[in-house]
């Protein structure tokens, strides 16, 4: 059985994050009785979320998923957990030992706390990185993981997500915990940070345009990603929590491949800029952690099992991101 959102009490690990903060806002809008945000605040300043943290139904707990005690205390009286706390590919590449601890042992601590505190359901934030560098024409949840062609940080990150998914299934089988893993494609939106390898391009290109500098495009601009708006990600999490589905890994994506040329085209149009992009061969000197020559994610399982479909296209999503960024500048 799913967990009703209205009147429910929920914990979000990594609650100050891009996705965590949007899930919190959606929970509040749907009538959740309490939303607990567990975060060590190492990557996000709580002051940047002052309005959210001031809400009477929001509780912020400064803690770390590497501390089982912190997670146990945060899970007390909770109906459902959204397990987001993790290190993304870029920070993991810089601090691999910590990244592996957070993504594997931290996730294990969440499942242990859920088991002991009797929490009903966990929605685990996974990633299309759990598929790796697949080259199938139609990528589904059953597509096997492929490491060939990946840079080591991307491979390690994807494997950490696969471990998280399997640990969730193990605890579901042994302890009756309901569990769903949501595999996100490239997430972007308001409160965009500088840690996501692929979504990072959007905000960096915007920064260059606003500084009067031409946006840079690697190669011929044909590199593609499946960009998904963070609000659609939040809706998917709430839908999964309330559903009767358990034990599944589900792709949460648009199914639309958008290349870098199109991203720059939208950014220039939305900013009213007449700058011309510069084409480079080295992506501005940054290491490419992912191979993205083929993006053909199938979102059929999300529609079939959860009744979820994306609602915000790339043009509207970038428009909302720019509006937020301008508000921050003001």
C-alpha positions as CSV (number, residue, x, y, z in Angstrom):
1,X,0.0,0.0,0.0
2,X,1.1,3.5,-0.7
3,X,1.5,6.3,1.8
4,X,-1.1,9.1,1.6
5,X,0.6,12.5,1.2
6,X,-2.1,14.5,2.9
7,X,-1.6,14.3,6.6
8,X,1.5,12.2,6.3
9,X,4.9,12.8,7.9
10,X,7.9,12.6,5.6
11,X,11.7,12.7,5.8
12,X,13.9,13.9,3.0
13,X,17.6,13.1,3.3
14,X,19.7,15.6,1.5
15,X,16.7,17.9,2.0
16,X,18.4,21.1,1.2
17,X,19.3,19.9,-2.3
18,X,17.8,21.0,-5.6
19,X,15.5,18.1,-5.8
20,X,14.9,17.8,-2.0
21,X,13.7,21.4,-1.7
22,X,11.3,21.0,-4.6
23,X,9.9,17.7,-3.1
24,X,9.4,19.5,0.2
25,X,7.4,22.3,-1.5
26,X,5.2,19.8,-3.3
27,X,4.6,17.9,-0.1
28,X,3.5,21.0,1.7
29,X,1.2,22.0,-1.2
30,X,-0.4,18.5,-1.1
31,X,-1.1,18.8,2.7
32,X,1.7,16.8,4.3
33,X,1.5,17.2,8.1
34,X,5.3,17.5,8.6
35,X,8.3,17.6,6.3
36,X,11.7,16.8,7.9
37,X,14.8,17.9,6.0
38,X,18.0,16.1,7.1
39,X,21.1,17.6,5.7
40,X,24.7,18.3,6.9
41,X,24.6,21.7,5.0
42,X,28.0,21.0,3.5
43,X,26.8,21.9,0.0
44,X,23.8,24.2,0.6
45,X,23.5,27.2,2.9
46,X,20.3,26.9,4.9
47,X,19.9,30.6,4.5
48,X,19.3,30.2,0.8
49,X,16.1,28.3,1.7
50,X,14.9,30.6,4.5
51,X,11.3,30.8,3.3
52,X,11.0,27.0,3.1
53,X,12.7,26.4,6.5
54,X,10.4,29.0,8.1
55,X,7.3,27.1,7.2
56,X,5.4,25.8,10.2
57,X,5.2,22.3,8.9
58,X,9.0,22.1,8.0
59,X,11.6,20.8,10.4
60,X,15.3,21.1,9.6
61,X,17.7,18.7,11.2
62,X,21.4,19.3,10.7
63,X,22.7,15.8,10.5
64,X,24.6,13.3,8.3
65,X,23.5,10.0,6.7
66,X,26.9,8.6,7.7
67,X,25.7,8.8,11.3
68,X,23.2,6.1,11.9
69,X,22.1,7.9,15.1
70,X,21.2,11.0,13.1
71,X,19.1,9.1,10.6
72,X,17.4,7.0,13.3
73,X,16.4,10.1,15.2
74,X,15.1,11.8,12.0
75,X,13.0,8.7,11.1
76,X,11.1,8.7,14.4
77,X,7.4,8.9,13.7
78,X,7.9,9.2,9.9
79,X,5.6,7.6,7.4
80,X,7.8,7.8,4.3
81,X,11.4,8.6,3.4
82,X,12.7,10.3,0.2
83,X,16.3,9.1,0.1
84,X,18.2,11.7,-1.8
85,X,21.5,12.3,0.1
86,X,24.4,11.4,-2.2
87,X,27.5,12.9,-3.9
88,X,27.1,13.5,-7.6
89,X,29.7,12.5,-10.2
90,X,31.7,15.8,-10.1
91,X,32.2,16.0,-6.3
92,X,32.7,12.2,-6.1
93,X,35.5,12.5,-8.6
94,X,37.2,15.1,-6.3
95,X,36.7,13.1,-3.1
96,X,36.1,9.4,-4.1
97,X,36.5,7.9,-0.6
98,X,33.9,10.2,0.9
99,X,31.7,9.8,-2.1
100,X,31.6,6.1,-1.9
101,X,30.9,6.2,1.9
102,X,28.0,8.6,1.4
103,X,26.4,6.9,-1.6
104,X,26.8,3.3,-0.2
105,X,27.1,3.3,3.6
106,X,25.0,6.4,4.0
107,X,22.2,4.8,1.9
108,X,22.6,1.6,4.0
109,X,22.1,3.7,7.2
110,X,18.9,5.1,5.8
111,X,17.5,1.6,5.2
112,X,18.6,0.4,8.6
113,X,16.9,3.4,10.3
114,X,13.7,2.8,8.2
115,X,13.7,-0.8,9.3
116,X,14.1,-0.1,13.0
117,X,11.7,2.9,13.1
118,X,9.0,1.1,11.1
119,X,8.8,3.5,8.2
120,X,6.3,2.3,5.6
121,X,8.0,3.3,2.3
122,X,11.2,4.6,0.8
123,X,11.6,6.4,-2.5
124,X,15.3,6.2,-3.5
125,X,16.8,8.8,-5.9
126,X,18.7,6.8,-8.4
127,X,19.9,7.8,-11.9
128,X,20.1,6.8,-15.5
129,X,23.8,6.4,-14.6
130,X,22.7,3.0,-13.2
131,X,22.4,2.0,-16.9
132,X,25.8,3.4,-17.8
133,X,26.9,3.8,-21.4
134,X,24.2,1.7,-23.0
135,X,23.8,2.0,-26.7
136,X,20.5,0.3,-27.2
137,X,18.1,1.9,-29.5
138,X,15.4,1.9,-26.8
139,X,16.8,2.2,-23.3
140,X,14.5,0.7,-20.6
141,X,14.8,-0.3,-17.0
142,X,15.9,-3.8,-18.1
143,X,18.8,-2.5,-20.2
144,X,22.0,-4.0,-18.6
145,X,24.7,-1.7,-17.1
146,X,27.6,-0.9,-19.5
147,X,30.8,0.6,-18.1
148,X,32.8,0.6,-21.4
149,X,33.5,4.1,-22.6
150,X,32.8,5.8,-19.3
151,X,35.2,7.8,-17.3
152,X,35.9,6.2,-13.9
153,X,33.9,8.8,-11.8
154,X,30.8,8.2,-13.9
155,X,31.2,4.5,-13.6
156,X,31.7,4.6,-9.9
157,X,28.7,6.9,-9.4
158,X,26.4,4.6,-11.5
159,X,27.5,1.5,-9.6
160,X,26.8,3.3,-6.3
161,X,23.3,3.9,-7.5
162,X,22.9,0.2,-8.6
163,X,24.1,-0.8,-5.1
164,X,21.5,1.5,-3.5
165,X,18.8,0.0,-5.6
166,X,19.7,-3.6,-4.7
167,X,20.1,-2.8,-1.0
168,X,16.5,-1.3,-1.1
169,X,15.2,-4.5,-2.7
170,X,17.0,-6.6,-0.1
171,X,15.5,-4.7,2.8
172,X,12.1,-4.8,1.1
173,X,12.3,-8.6,0.8
174,X,13.6,-9.3,4.3
175,X,11.7,-6.6,6.3
176,X,8.6,-5.8,4.3
177,X,9.6,-2.2,3.6
178,X,8.0,-0.8,0.5
179,X,10.6,0.6,-1.9
180,X,10.9,2.3,-5.3
181,X,14.0,3.5,-7.1
182,X,13.5,6.4,-9.5
183,X,16.2,6.7,-12.2
184,X,16.4,10.4,-13.1
185,X,17.8,11.7,-16.4
186,X,19.5,15.2,-16.4
187,X,17.7,17.3,-13.8
188,X,17.7,21.1,-14.0
189,X,15.5,24.0,-12.7
190,X,15.3,26.7,-10.0
191,X,18.0,26.5,-7.4
192,X,20.3,25.0,-10.0
193,X,23.8,24.3,-8.6
194,X,27.2,23.9,-10.1
195,X,27.7,20.2,-9.3
196,X,25.7,18.3,-11.9
197,X,28.0,17.4,-14.8
198,X,25.4,17.7,-17.6
199,X,22.9,20.2,-16.2
200,X,25.9,22.4,-15.3
201,X,26.2,23.3,-19.0
202,X,22.9,25.2,-18.9
203,X,23.8,27.5,-16.0
204,X,27.4,28.0,-17.2
205,X,26.2,29.0,-20.7
206,X,23.7,31.4,-19.1
207,X,26.4,33.0,-16.9
208,X,28.5,33.6,-20.0
209,X,25.7,35.2,-21.9
210,X,24.8,37.5,-19.0
211,X,28.5,38.5,-18.7
212,X,28.5,39.5,-22.4
213,X,30.6,36.5,-23.4
214,X,29.7,34.1,-26.2
215,X,28.4,30.7,-24.9
216,X,30.8,27.9,-25.7
217,X,29.6,24.7,-27.4
218,X,31.8,21.5,-27.5
219,X,32.4,20.0,-30.9
220,X,29.5,20.6,-33.3
221,X,26.9,20.8,-30.5
222,X,25.3,17.5,-31.4
223,X,25.9,16.0,-27.9
224,X,22.5,15.2,-26.5
225,X,20.9,14.7,-23.1
226,X,17.4,14.0,-21.7
227,X,16.8,17.2,-19.7
228,X,14.0,17.0,-17.1
229,X,12.6,19.8,-15.1
230,X,13.0,19.5,-11.3
231,X,9.3,20.1,-10.7
232,X,8.4,17.0,-12.8
233,X,11.0,15.1,-10.7
234,X,9.2,16.2,-7.5
235,X,5.8,15.1,-8.8
236,X,7.2,11.7,-9.7
237,X,8.5,11.3,-6.1
238,X,5.1,12.1,-4.6
239,X,3.3,9.9,-7.1
240,X,5.6,7.0,-6.3
241,X,5.2,7.5,-2.6
242,X,1.4,7.4,-2.8
243,X,1.3,4.5,-5.3
244,X,0.8,0.8,-4.4
245,X,3.9,0.0,-6.5
246,X,6.9,-1.5,-4.7
247,X,10.2,-3.2,-5.6
248,X,10.6,-1.4,-9.0
249,X,13.3,0.7,-10.6
250,X,11.6,3.3,-12.9
251,X,13.1,5.7,-15.4
252,X,11.9,9.3,-14.8
253,X,12.8,11.1,-18.0
254,X,11.2,13.1,-20.9
255,X,12.1,10.6,-23.6
256,X,13.3,13.7,-25.6
257,X,16.9,14.1,-26.7
258,X,18.0,17.8,-26.7
259,X,21.4,18.8,-28.1
260,X,23.7,21.5,-26.9
261,X,22.9,23.7,-29.9
262,X,19.2,23.8,-28.9
263,X,20.1,24.6,-25.3
264,X,22.1,27.6,-26.4
265,X,19.4,28.6,-28.9
266,X,16.8,28.7,-26.1
267,X,19.1,30.6,-23.7
268,X,19.9,33.3,-26.3
269,X,16.2,33.7,-27.1
270,X,15.1,33.9,-23.5
271,X,17.8,36.4,-22.6
272,X,17.3,38.5,-25.8
273,X,20.9,38.2,-26.6
274,X,22.4,38.5,-30.1
275,X,25.7,36.8,-29.1
276,X,26.9,34.0,-31.4
277,X,28.2,30.7,-29.8
278,X,31.8,29.7,-30.0
279,X,32.5,26.1,-31.0
280,X,35.4,24.4,-29.1
281,X,36.9,21.0,-29.1
282,X,37.6,20.7,-25.4
283,X,34.3,21.7,-23.8
284,X,36.0,24.6,-22.1
285,X,38.7,22.5,-20.6
286,X,36.3,20.4,-18.6
287,X,36.5,16.6,-18.4
288,X,33.5,14.9,-20.0
289,X,32.3,12.3,-17.5
290,X,29.5,10.8,-19.6
291,X,29.1,9.5,-23.1
292,X,25.9,10.8,-24.5
293,X,25.9,10.0,-28.2
294,X,22.7,8.0,-27.8
295,X,19.9,9.1,-25.5
296,X,16.7,7.2,-26.1
297,X,15.2,6.7,-22.6
298,X,11.8,5.0,-22.6
299,X,9.4,6.4,-19.9
300,X,6.7,3.9,-20.6
301,X,7.1,2.2,-17.2
302,X,6.5,5.4,-15.3
303,X,3.4,6.0,-17.3
304,X,2.1,2.5,-16.9
305,X,2.9,1.9,-13.2
306,X,2.6,5.5,-11.8
307,X,0.5,7.3,-14.3
308,X,3.3,9.9,-14.4
309,X,4.3,12.0,-17.5
310,X,6.5,15.1,-17.7
311,X,4.7,18.4,-18.0
312,X,7.4,21.0,-18.5
313,X,9.3,21.1,-21.8
314,X,12.9,22.5,-22.1
315,X,11.8,25.9,-23.3
316,X,9.5,26.5,-20.3
317,X,11.9,24.9,-17.9
318,X,14.8,27.2,-19.0
319,X,12.4,30.2,-18.8
320,X,11.6,29.3,-15.1
321,X,15.3,28.8,-14.4
322,X,16.2,32.2,-15.8
323,X,13.4,33.9,-13.9
324,X,14.7,32.4,-10.7
325,X,18.3,33.3,-11.4
326,X,17.3,36.9,-12.2
327,X,15.4,37.0,-8.9
328,X,18.6,35.9,-7.1
329,X,20.6,38.6,-8.8
330,X,18.1,41.2,-7.9
